[in-house]
């Protein structure tokens, strides 16, 4: 609310983050990471799964406590008890 400028990595992200604060200068700074490379890895992994009914779940984020990877893995382990699935943490 008190910022002098707004920053985001895409227009869509800006709308989600900043809502209707259109009176302030807004800057779009694309991410420096080529996400297409990671999606290619996930596609290759998905193609190599044994079953067409395997659920593939991906999470892209830094490996730090606020991202709560322990919870993601805990939920995934419960999912494995009822369904065949793969988890990709990037």
C-alpha positions in Angstrom: 0.0 0.0 0.0 2.9 2.4 0.8 5.2 1.3 -2.0 6.4 3.8 -4.7 6.7 1.2 -7.4 5.4 -2.3 -8.1 7.4 -5.3 -9.4 6.4 -8.7 -10.8 7.6 -11.4 -13.1 4.5 -11.3 -15.4 1.4 -9.2 -15.9 -0.7 -12.0 -14.5 1.5 -12.2 -11.4 1.2 -8.5 -11.1 -2.5 -8.6 -11.1 -2.5 -11.4 -8.5 0.0 -9.6 -6.3 -1.0 -6.0 -6.6 -4.6 -6.1 -7.5 -5.9 -2.7 -8.6 -2.9 -0.5 -7.6 -2.7 1.0 -11.0 -1.6 4.5 -10.0 1.9 3.5 -9.2 4.7 2.7 -11.7 4.7 -1.0 -12.5 7.7 -3.0 -13.7 7.7 -6.4 -15.2 11.0 -8.2 -14.7 10.9 -11.7 -16.2 12.5 -14.5 -14.2 16.1 -15.3 -15.2 15.5 -19.1 -15.0 14.5 -20.9 -18.2 11.5 -22.9 -16.9 11.0 -24.6 -20.3 14.1 -26.7 -19.5 12.5 -28.0 -16.3 9.2 -28.8 -18.0 11.1 -30.8 -20.6 12.6 -32.9 -17.9 9.2 -33.5 -16.4 7.8 -34.5 -19.9 10.6 -37.0 -20.3 10.0 -38.5 -16.9 6.2 -38.6 -17.5 6.8 -40.5 -20.8 9.0 -43.0 -19.1 6.4 -43.9 -16.4 5.2 -47.5 -16.5 1.5 -46.7 -16.4 -0.6 -44.3 -18.4 -2.6 -43.9 -15.2 0.3 -42.6 -13.1 -0.3 -39.1 -11.7 2.7 -36.8 -12.1 3.0 -33.9 -9.6 5.5 -31.2 -9.9 6.6 -28.4 -7.5 9.0 -25.7 -8.6 10.4 -23.7 -5.7 13.5 -23.0 -3.6 14.4 -25.7 -1.1 13.9 -23.7 2.1 11.7 -24.0 5.1 9.0 -21.5 4.1 8.2 -23.7 1.0 7.3 -26.6 3.4 8.6 -29.5 1.4 8.1 -31.8 4.4 4.4 -31.3 4.2 4.4 -31.9 0.4 6.2 -35.2 0.9 3.9 -36.1 3.8 0.8 -35.5 1.6 2.4 -37.3 -1.3 3.1 -40.4 0.8 -0.6 -40.5 1.8 -1.5 -40.2 -1.9 0.8 -43.2 -2.8 -1.4 -45.4 -0.6 -4.4 -44.9 -2.8 -2.9 -44.1 -6.2 0.2 -44.6 -8.4 2.1 -41.3 -8.6 5.4 -39.5 -9.2 6.6 -36.4 -7.4 9.0 -34.0 -9.0 10.6 -31.3 -6.9 12.5 -28.7 -9.0 
